[in-house]
């Protein structure tokens, strides 16, 4: 592979002259420019973008940290990030943490050693002090889908309103005995969806029944078992709000295993609008999150932080969700 020295040697000029001509900075005669550019083409010389970036104090590389690459909420968000960064000449480096803080810290340190210009991070929890420390050091960071109150820039969705709208829709369809299959309360997004559920019940004058509340459900397999336990212990609810589409999938599978029909016997509503939602049996009524837009806006905000010559006040952008009505909810007679 040709180097800048090879070009300079063949052109009979200094490497600094080649560098000035390629960067468009500094003076050189018309003949020298033409000769250098011709040799660059002949040798198929390509400048080292990383070396150039490091010399200028940037690498045009962004680190993206996610808790679980298999989680289906990420593909559309990553596409949004990638589309924006590509338009602005940035490269994306993706790492997976398995939701382990020590592994996350290791990845952050490694990426900093590789001189990334900033981070988009989707792993924030209540105890993510290391992320706050990263911001204090002046590292550009934008949180995605999760956030730490107003302490850091973040792009999230209105999880409270989404949870409220899902529960209210079930109530409008005549359901009163409504269960919730929820994720870990360590994550604010699940706390907010649960808070919306509670608010909708309270507003409708429906007494809260803790026997219908299941927290700390992670996978669709967990939700399958959770709904079976729920029914065995407290009887069959009229409807179930699953706070993610994979949880809804597990709920529907669990109900079918018990010969309970959806939606004839029990209505089910999800949260996400993943590709699987429309293909489920029955097609899932769900709360849609604008994942692509979240990713796009996170990248947009990060580049603004990187290019700003002053410290900007953290901004948390909260995007709206949309209730998509399909066939998994039935009106009670």
C-alpha positions, 0 to 999 in steps of 0.5 A: 500500500502506497504511503505519503512518502512514496508519493513525495519521493516520486513527485520529487517534493517534500511530504509536507508539500503533498500533505498541503496539496491534499488538504487544500491548505497552503500554497503550491504551483499549479504544475506541482499540484497536478504532478502530485495529484496524478501520482496519488492516482497512479499509486492509488494512495489513500490518506490515513483518516485515523492518523489525520484525525488524531493529529487534529484531535479527533477520530470521527469515530463514535462508540455505541454501548448497548446492554444486549445486542439480541434485544430487538429494540436496537436494530432500528435505533442503530440504523438511525444512528448509523444513517446520521453519522454516515452523512456526517463522515463518522464511523460507528463502533458497537459494543455489547455489555450483557448489562454488566457494569464492570464489562461496560467500564472496560469497553468505555476505557478501551474505546477512549484509548482508541480516541473515540470522539463521544459515546451513545450509551443505552445501559444507564441504571440508577447506579451508573455513577461511572457515566456521570463521571464520564460527563464530568470529565468533559466526554461527550455522551448521549444516553439512548432509551434510558436516562439518569433524570436530567443529569445527562443528555438523553433521547427517550420516549414517554413511557408513562404516557405509553403505559397509561394509554395501553391500560386506558385502552383496555379499560375503554374495552370494558376490562377491569381485572387487568394484570401487568407483566413488567420488567425490572424496577431498577430501570426507570422506563419500567417504573414509568410504564408501571406508573402509567398503569397505576394512574389509569386504573386509579382514574377509572376508579378501579381498585389496585390488586397487587395479585395482578402485578408481576415485576422483574420479568426479563425474557419471553420465557420468563413471561410465559412462566409468569402468566401461568403462575399468575393464573394458578395463584389468583385466577384468570385476569380479563386483560394483561398489559405486557410492558414489552412485545417479547413479554407479550409473546410469552404471555400469549404462549403461556395462555395458549398452553393453558387453553386460554384464548386470546383475545376471546378469553383474555386480551393482551397488549404489548409495548414496542411494536417490534417486527414480530408484533404484526406477525404474532397470532393474533396480531398484537395491539401494542404501544409503538416506540419511534426507535429509528427517530430515537437513534437518529436524534441521539447521533444528531445531539452527540455531534452537536456536543462534540462540535460545540466550543462551550459546555451545553446544558443537558437536554432530555428529549422525550418522544411520543409513543403511539398506540397501534390497535390490532387483534389481540384486544377484544371488547368485553360484552 
